[in-house]
């Protein structure tokens, strides 16, 4: 019986040491993962067809939340933002109009008016399907902190043509990686116009 009592304290000490090590690993992991998750990278699931064929329903994307703290969003960036009419919802769209520009949608074209193109420049959108149309007839002048966004599937997209521009404060970040499905895993680059 004396031998059992001697082993018991050792087993308890080993168990306590193991428990303490486990707690340290969990705390250190959370200290590393939580800031990354909440301030640097955020996951996002695509819902709906508004960005097809670039992004499909069910795609799992990673969003870069830090870049726009040091640089401005660019034309062609695919962004995730809070929907202006219901900030509890997140949308994914492509930036086509930048602050200070005037955007015109007519005759299935997007025309950009800015200091470089006072007569307007038709946006060349290579990411659209060849049979894609951009319905609408509108003219929108963007303020200094606003972006005009459109879905790549213009016939199935609720976007700036319907509810107006997106304020920079509503932008969560830009899409930088498609993680799922594995067959379509890739880094997402901005479009060069």
VOBA-1610 file (N, C-alpha, C; in pm, whole numbers, padded with zeros to 5 digits, always signed):
BEGIN
Unk+00081-00118+00000Unk+00000+00000+00000Unk+00087+00127+00000Unk+00197+00119+00061Unk+00288+00234+00061Unk+00338+00263-00080Unk+00361+00157-00157Unk+00409+00174-00293Unk+00303+00245-00380Unk+00176+00211-00363Unk+00068+00277-00439Unk+00059+00424-00404Unk+00071+00459-00278Unk+00064+00598-00236Unk+00179+00679-00295Unk+00295+00615-00308Unk+00409+00685-00366Unk+00390+00710-00517Unk+00321+00616-00587Unk+00300+00633-00731Unk+00189+00734-00758Unk+00092+00739-00674Unk-00019+00830-00693Unk+00023+00976-00702Unk+00105+01026-00610Unk+00147+01167-00621Unk+00223+01193-00751Unk+00304+01099-00794Unk+00378+01118-00918Unk+00282+01123-01036Unk+00184+01035-01041Unk+00085+01034-01149Unk+00004+01164-01148Unk-00031+01213-01031Unk-00104+01338-01021Unk-00019+01455-01070Unk+00108+01454-01033Unk+00198+01562-01079Unk+00214+01558-01231Unk+00226+01439-01287Unk+00238+01426-01432Unk+00110+01473-01501Unk-00004+01436-01444Unk-00131+01477-01499Unk-00147+01630-01492Unk-00109+01690-01380Unk-00114+01835-01366Unk-00018+01904-01464Unk+00100+01850-01480Unk+00198+01905-01573Unk+00145+01898-01717Unk+00085+01783-01751Unk+00027+01766-01884Unk-00088+01867-01905Unk-00173+01882-01805Unk-00285+01977-01813Unk-00235+02120-01829Unk-00133+02156-01753Unk-00076+02291-01762Unk-00015+02316-01900Unk+00058+02219-01953Unk+00115+02232-02088Unk+00007+02247-02193Unk-00101+02170-02180Unk-00213+02179-02274Unk-00276+02318-02269Unk-00296+02371-02151Unk-00354+02506-02135Unk-00262+02610-02199Unk-00131+02597-02178Unk-00037+02692-02239Unk-00043+02688-02391Unk-00051+02567-02448Unk-00058+02553-02594Unk-00186+02618-02647Unk-00298+02594-02580Unk-00426+02652-02623Unk-00421+02804-02614Unk-00372+02859-02505Unk-00367+03004-02487Unk-00274+03068-02590Unk-00157+03009-02613Unk-00064+03064-02712Unk-00124+03055-02852Unk-00189+02943-02882Unk-00254+02928-03013Unk-00361+03034-03034Unk-00444+03055-02933Unk-00549+03157-02944Unk-00489+03297-02957Unk-00380+03322-02886Unk-00314+03452-02894Unk-00260+03478-03034Unk-00226+03373-03106Unk-00176+03387-03242Unk-00291+03390-03342Unk-00385+03298-03329Unk-00492+03279-03427Unk-00597+03391-03422Unk-00642+03431-03305Unk-00749+03530-03296Unk-00714+03664-03361Unk-00596+03721-03334Unk-00564+03847-03404Unk-00558+03830-03556Unk-00506+03717-03602Unk-00501+03692-03746Unk-00642+03686-03800Unk-00729+03612-03733Unk-00867+03594-03778Unk-00946+03725-03777Unk-00928+03807-03677Unk-01010+03927-03664Unk-00949+04054-03723Unk-00818+04056-03750Unk-00757+04178-03799Unk-00681+04163-03930Unk-00648+04041-03971Unk-00568+04022-04091Unk-00639+03946-04201Unk-00695+03829-04168Unk-00755+03740-04266Unk-00889+03692-04215Unk-00988+03692-04304Unk-01121+03647-04265Unk-01173+03549-04371Unk-01235+03441-04329Unk-01294+03349-04428Unk-01428+03404-04478Unk-01464+03363-04599Unk-01590+03407-04658Unk-01641+03298-04751Unk-01768+03262-04737Unk-01833+03167-04828Unk-01916+03245-04929Unk-01898+03214-05056Unk-01977+03277-05161Unk-02117+03216-05160Unk-02218+03302-05161Unk-02357+03258-05170Unk-02419+03324-05291Unk-02474+03243-05380Unk-02540+03298-05496Unk-02454+03296-05621Unk-02512+03350-05729Unk-02449+03343-05862Unk-02399+03478-05912Unk-02398+03581-05829Unk-02368+03716-05878Unk-02225+03735-05927Unk-02132+03647-05889Unk-01993+03663-05932Unk-01948+03552-06027Unk-02041+03472-06076Unk-02003+03367-06172Unk-01957+03431-06303Unk-01863+03377-06372Unk-01794+03251-06350Unk-01671+03263-06261Unk-01635+03385-06220Unk-01513+03404-06140Unk-01521+03332-06006Unk-01636+03344-05938Unk-01657+03280-05808Unk-01795+03217-05809Unk-01803+03094-05763Unk-01929+03021-05767Unk-01985+02999-05628Unk-02114+02973-05623Unk-02182+02944-05497Unk-02108+02833-05423Unk-02073+02856-05298Unk-02003+02756-05217Unk-01853+02770-05214Unk-01796+02858-05297Unk-01651+02881-05291Unk-01615+02935-05152Unk-01503+02886-05098Unk-01452+02932-04968Unk-01332+03020-04996Unk-01343+03147-04959Unk-01241+03246-04990Unk-01177+03300-04863Unk-01055+03349-04877Unk-00989+03420-04767Unk-00977+03566-04807Unk-01011+03653-04713Unk-01016+03797-04735Unk-00900+03864-04662Unk-00825+03946-04734Unk-00715+04025-04678Unk-00776+04152-04617Unk-00770+04162-04485Unk-00832+04276-04417Unk-00734+04389-04387Unk-00606+04368-04413Unk-00508+04468-04372Unk-00458+04559-04485Unk-00455+04511-04607Unk-00397+04589-04718Unk-00459+04727-04733Unk-00590+04736-04719Unk-00657+04864-04740Unk-00633+04963-04626Unk-00564+04922-04523Unk-00524+05017-04419Unk-00402+05095-04464Unk-00328+05039-04563Unk-00204+05101-04609Unk-00210+05146-04755Unk-00311+05102-04827Unk-00325+05141-04967Unk-00473+05149-05002Unk-00501+05214-05112Unk-00640+05233-05154Unk-00686+05114-05240Unk-00814+05081-05235Unk-00867+04979-05326Unk-00847+05022-05471Unk-00829+04924-05558Unk-00804+04949-05699Unk-00918+04897-05785Unk-00930+04956-05903Unk-01026+04907-06000Unk-00990+04762-06033Unk-01088+04675-06035Unk-01064+04534-06064Unk-01052+04447-05941Unk-01028+04506-05823Unk-01020+04427-05699Unk-01157+04365-05670Unk-01154+04241-05626Unk-01276+04176-05578Unk-01278+04196-05428Unk-01386+04256-05379Unk-01393+04292-05238Unk-01514+04228-05170Unk-01503+04218-05038Unk-01616+04180-04953Unk-01646+04303-04869Unk-01774+04336-04858Unk-01815+04457-04787Unk-01950+04434-04721Unk-01982+04522-04629Unk-02114+04520-04567Unk-02214+04585-04662Unk-02323+04516-04684Unk-02428+04563-04774Unk-02483+04695-04721Unk-02482+04802-04802Unk-02525+04934-04754Unk-02668+04939-04700Unk-02756+04853-04749Unk-02895+04858-04704Unk-02924+04767-04584Unk-02830+04680-04548Unk-02844+04593-04431Unk-02704+04551-04389Unk-02645+04624-04298Unk-02503+04605-04263Unk-02473+04474-04193Unk-02574+04394-04165Unk-02548+04262-04107Unk-02513+04160-04216Unk-02534+04197-04343Unk-02505+04108-04456Unk-02374+04151-04523Unk-02302+04050-04575Unk-02179+04076-04649Unk-02200+04039-04795Unk-02150+04123-04886Unk-02158+04099-05029Unk-02017+04088-05086Unk-02007+04024-05202Unk-01882+04017-05277Unk-01909+04074-05416Unk-01825+04168-05457Unk-01838+04232-05588Unk-01699+04277-05635Unk-01696+04326-05760Unk-01572+04378-05818Unk-01581+04530-05826Unk-01472+04599-05789Unk-01468+04745-05800Unk-01447+04783-05946Unk-01538+04867-05998Unk-01521+04919-06134Unk-01507+05072-06134Unk-01556+05139-06031Unk-01547+05284-06024Unk-01478+05330-05897Unk-01390+05428-05910Unk-01309+05477-05799Unk-01357+05614-05751Unk-01317+05654-05630Unk-01359+05783-05577Unk-01332+05899-05674Unk-01429+05988-05684Unk-01416+06106-05769Unk-01452+06084-05914Unk-01474+05959-05955Unk-01507+05931-06095Unk-01658+05938-06117Unk-01694+05947-06243Unk-01834+05936-06283Unk-01846+05807-06363Unk-01945+05726-06331Unk-01966+05598-06397Unk-02097+05605-06473Unk-02092+05563-06599Unk-02213+05557-06680Unk-02232+05414-06728Unk-02355+05365-06712Unk-02392+05234-06765Unk-02496+05259-06874Unk-02462+05220-06997Unk-02558+05233-07107Unk-02512+05144-07223Unk-02609+05098-07300Unk-02581+05013-07416Unk-02493+04893-07380Unk-02517+04832-07263Unk-02442+04714-07216Unk-02294+04742-07194Unk-02260+04866-07168Unk-02120+04903-07144Unk-02109+04983-07014Unk-01988+04976-06953Unk-01956+05058-06837Unk-01854+05160-06886Unk-01887+05289-06869Unk-01800+05397-06917Unk-01751+05475-06795Unk-01619+05498-06790Unk-01556+05568-06679Unk-01514+05707-06723Unk-01558+05809-06648Unk-01516+05947-06671Unk-01431+05990-06552Unk-01309+06034-06581Unk-01219+06083-06476Unk-01124+06186-06536Unk-01024+06229-06460Unk-00933+06334-06510Unk-00853+06287-06632Unk-00822+06159-06640Unk-00748+06106-06755Unk-00838+06084-06876Unk-00966+06063-06854Unk-01062+06031-06961Unk-01186+06118-06948Unk-01171+06246-06978Unk-01285+06338-06962Unk-01396+06307-07062Unk-01362+06243-07175Unk-01464+06205-07274Unk-01520+06065-07246Unk-01466+05999-07148Unk-01513+05866-07112Unk-01430+05756-07175Unk-01416+05648-07101Unk-01343+05531-07146Unk-01428+05408-07118Unk-01454+05329-07222Unk-01531+05206-07203Unk-01442+05105-07133Unk-01490+05052-07024Unk-01414+04957-06944Unk-01404+04824-07018Unk-01282+04775-07040Unk-01260+04645-07104Unk-01258+04540-06993Unk-01360+04455-06989Unk-01378+04361-06878Unk-01355+04217-06926Unk-01231+04176-06928Unk-01194+04043-06979Unk-01246+03929-06892Unk-01283+03956-06770Unk-01331+03853-06677Unk-01478+03816-06701Unk-01548+03891-06785Unk-01688+03862-06813Unk-01698+03756-06924Unk-01803+03673-06915Unk-01833+03580-07025Unk-01860+03661-07151Unk-01829+03603-07266Unk-01847+03675-07393Unk-01993+03712-07419Unk-02086+03635-07366Unk-02229+03664-07388Unk-02290+03749-07275Unk-02206+03797-07185Unk-02255+03875-07070Unk-02302+04014-07114Unk-02411+04058-07055Unk-02464+04192-07078Unk-02460+04271-06948Unk-02453+04402-06960Unk-02459+04490-06844Unk-02580+04579-06860Unk-02698+04528-06821Unk-02819+04608-06838Unk-02820+04731-06746Unk-02892+04830-06790Unk-02908+04951-06711Unk-02882+05073-06794Unk-02928+05184-06740Unk-02907+05313-06803Unk-02897+05412-06688Unk-02775+05446-06649Unk-02757+05531-06533Unk-02626+05608-06540Unk-02619+05712-06459Unk-02500+05794-06446Unk-02481+05817-06296Unk-02362+05786-06243Unk-02337+05801-06099Unk-02204+05873-06076Unk-02208+05979-05998Unk-02087+06054-05960Unk-02047+06007-05821Unk-01922+05962-05807Unk-01875+05907-05679Unk-01808+06014-05595Unk-01838+06012-05464Unk-01772+06101-05370Unk-01629+06052-05345Unk-01557+06125-05262Unk-01416+06095-05237Unk-01391+05965-05161Unk-01493+05906-05103Unk-01473+05780-05029Unk-01566+05670-05080Unk-01611+05680-05204Unk-01708+05584-05258Unk-01652+05505-05375Unk-01704+05381-05387Unk-01664+05290-05493Unk-01789+05235-05561Unk-01781+05219-05692Unk-01890+05162-05770Unk-01854+05016-05793Unk-01942+04924-05751Unk-01912+04781-05758Unk-02018+04709-05841Unk-01972+04608-05915Unk-02062+04526-05997Unk-02027+04380-05979Unk-02128+04294-05991Unk-02104+04151-05995Unk-02058+04112-06134Unk-01981+04005-06144Unk-01935+03959-06275Unk-02049+03896-06357Unk-02151+03849-06289Unk-02269+03794-06356Unk-02376+03903-06351Unk-02369+03996-06443Unk-02450+04118-06439Unk-02600+04092-06442Unk-02642+03980-06498Unk-02787+03952-06505Unk-02840+03896-06373Unk-02751+03854-06282Unk-02795+03796-06154Unk-02732+03868-06036Unk-02699+03996-06053Unk-02627+04068-05948Unk-02705+04188-05898Unk-02719+04196-05767Unk-02767+04316-05701Unk-02642+04395-05666Unk-02625+04511-05726Unk-02498+04584-05710Unk-02522+04735-05714Unk-02419+04812-05740Unk-02428+04958-05738Unk-02527+05014-05839Unk-02563+04936-05939Unk-02666+04982-06033Unk-02801+04994-05964Unk-02821+04914-05859Unk-02949+04915-05789Unk-02947+04999-05662Unk-02845+04984-05579Unk-02844+05050-05448Unk-02734+05153-05429Unk-02661+05186-05535Unk-02563+05294-05528Unk-02423+05250-05488Unk-02335+05349-05470Unk-02195+05318-05439Unk-02176+05264-05298Unk-02056+05210-05275Unk-02019+05155-05144Unk-01916+05248-05081Unk-01942+05291-04958Unk-01846+05374-04885Unk-01726+05289-04843Unk-01609+05349-04843Unk-01487+05276-04805Unk-01499+05216-04665Unk-01570+05283-04577Unk-01584+05234-04439Unk-01659+05100-04432Unk-01733+05065-04538Unk-01807+04939-04538Unk-01725+04822-04594Unk-01609+04851-04652Unk-01527+04746-04713Unk-01453+04669-04605Unk-01474+04537-04605Unk-01405+04448-04510Unk-01264+04418-04558Unk-01249+04389-04686Unk-01118+04360-04741Unk-01129+04304-04881Unk-01015+04267-04938Unk-01015+04213-05073Unk-00987+04064-05071Unk-01046+03996-05168Unk-01028+03852-05180Unk-00886+03827-05229Unk-00812+03736-05160Unk-00678+03706-05206Unk-00653+03558-05231Unk-00745+03471-05184Unk-00721+03328-05203Unk-00853+03252-05207Unk-00865+03161-05305Unk-00977+03067-05307Unk-00922+02938-05247Unk-00976+02898-05132Unk-00927+02778-05063Unk-01011+02654-05092Unk-01133+02673-05141Unk-01222+02560-05169Unk-01311+02598-05286Unk-01339+02509-05375Unk-01299+02369-05379Unk-01151+02354-05416Unk-01091+02244-05371Unk-00949+02224-05391Unk-00911+02225-05539Unk-00999+02178-05625Unk-00972+02178-05769Unk-00960+02318-05828Unk-01011+02419-05758Unk-01004+02558-05805Unk-00922+02645-05711Unk-00840+02582-05626Unk-00756+02655-05532Unk-00663+02749-05610Unk-00667+02878-05578Unk-00575+02970-05643Unk-00568+03104-05571Unk-00459+03175-05600Unk-00441+03310-05548Unk-00519+03403-05641Unk-00589+03498-05585Unk-00671+03590-05664Unk-00593+03719-05686Unk-00569+03749-05812Unk-00496+03871-05848Unk-00594+03976-05897Unk-00562+04101-05879Unk-00642+04209-05933Unk-00634+04209-06085Unk-00733+04266-06149Unk-00737+04273-06294Unk-00666+04400-06340Unk-00587+04387-06444Unk-00521+04504-06503Unk-00605+04551-06621Unk-00644+04677-06621Unk-00725+04733-06728Unk-00638+04808-06826
//
